[in-house]
Amino acid sequence: MFTQSPLNGFQIPHEQLAEGGRALCRWRDTGWGKLVAHGKYHSNQYSDKLVEACVKMLHEWSPDPAPQWVTCIPSLNSPELVPDFAARLAKELNLIFIPCIEKTRANKQQKFMENSYQQVKNLDGTFNINLEHKDYLPCLLVDDMIDSGWTLTVASALLRKLGCAKVYPMALALVTQRIY
């Protein structure tokens, strides 16, 4: 249950859910996955090749209505890594980049949480969203890794709760494989 964030309960209401999203690759897979790992742990910058690949993926995906701006999930450990990538992606898409999500406190990495309940509780009160009314058009929400999926889910719900019309989550790499 959320106690610190403006979200209610454990389940995200339908009107606060993100649209279907995309991940460019699986973590450390041959090709893009190795390039993502290199950017995260060696060069501390994601390659322009990854920007180009995400532009192509977004054009093939063709969400409707199309996102009108780009934001991203921030990190206290690598504060420039994802925002730099998201800003370059936005530029290539001819969209504005608005770094409206603020990480308000350090939390454990999602991959160390034992279950979905712990993953959600770990994110309670972690993000603050700073939006103006003009920013309520559909957006592309970028992150580098998807471990549990809850980080994108919670950030999307907060954006939607503030009035963002649609949120399209997109990540560079899917780290874990969920079984449904």
Helices and strands as residue ranges (DSSP letters): G 14-16, E 22-26, H 32-38, I 39-43, H 48-61, E 69-72, H 81-92, E 96-97, E 101-103, G 110-112, H 116-123, E 127-129, G 133-135, E 139-146, H 150-161, E 167-174
